[in-house]
């Protein structure tokens, strides 16, 4: 996996790429912690989205990629190359983790998620942007979300649960096909065919292993409701 390959950055410099980054920034921003003392870890090709995320209040932001890169361009560098399965950070250091062009490209996604679990604080939140298997963007090889392994909602939920994360909020973005001429379809498709969005935008909270998740949690809720 090389998350710093220039074709991804080059595509985000095009008009469709800039428009996509704007939509993703709007979808991701509300899911991140708003506290000014929070710390954010960004994994993958996140710079195009973070650059457009105005008002980001995190005290510190660290970006992890595999190849040499620099971000931001006009301030002290916050990007570093590292293996996503062996992050160079202490336990429970970050409040938020943001993944874009990451989970679908790694060979062992569960291992990466467990490593993120390690570096997130007890109440840490994971925010992912992942290609939707049912969407159009996953089928277009000329755009970054057409690479790697796309996910359905059920499979992604199961993967997060196995890594000890519980889904808090689920949204879709990039509903219109990746063509400037079809940009006007974004609103109508998001309203009338939300499951066909190009990418999943998901926030999930870290759990400590003592709290039931998934089907077990659902069963417990039913039992409590009937008690």
Residue, then its C-alpha position, 0 to 999 in steps of 0.5 A: x500500500x502506498x498512500x502517497x502515490x501522486x495520482x491520488x494527489x493529482x486527482x484531487x487537484x482536478x475540478x472533480x477532485x476539489x469538489x469531492x474533497x469539499x463534500x467529504x470535508x463537510x461530511x467528516x467535520x461534524x463527526x470529529x471531536x470539537x474540543x480545542x485540546x483534542x488530538x487528531x491522527x490522520x491516516x491515508x491520503x487525508x490532506x485534500x480533505x483536512x485542508x478544506x476542513x475550516x475551523x478544525x480546533x484540534x490541539x495537535x494533528x499528526x498525519x501518517x503516510x507510507x511515502x515521503x510527503x509534507x503537510x501543511x505546505x506553509x507550516x511546520x510539517x505534521x506528516x510522517x511515514x510509518x507502517x499503519x500496523x505499527x504506529x510510532x505512538x504511545x497508547x491512548x494518545x489521540x482523541x480522534x482518528x481519521x482514515x481516508x484512502x486507507x482501510x480499503x488499501x491495506x492488506x490486513x484491515x483488522x490489524x490496522x484497526x486494532x492498532x488505531x484502537x491502541x493509540x486512541x484514548x478510552x473515549x476515542x472516536x474513529x472516523x472512516x471514509x470508505x468506498x461503498x461496494x454498491x456505489x458507482x465510485x467503487x467501479x471507476x478505476x480513474x478515481x481514487x475510490x475505485x481502488x482497493x477493496x470496497x465495503x458493504x455496510x454489513x461487512x464494515x460494521x462487522x469489521x469494526x465490531x471485531x476490532x472493538x469499535x462500535x458504530x455511532x453515526x453512519x452517512x453517505x457522500x459522493x452520491x453523484x457519479x464522478x463527472x462534472x456534468x452529473x454534479x447536479x445529481x448529488x442532492x437528488x440521489x442523496x435524498x432518494x437513493x442514499x444507500x448508493x452513495x459513493x462512500x461510507x462516512x462512519x464514526x465509531x467509538x472505541x470500546x474497552x472489551x467489557x461492554x457488549x457490542x453487535x448482536x450481543x448488545x442488541x439482545x441485551x437491549x431487548x432483554x432490558x426492554x422486556x424486563 
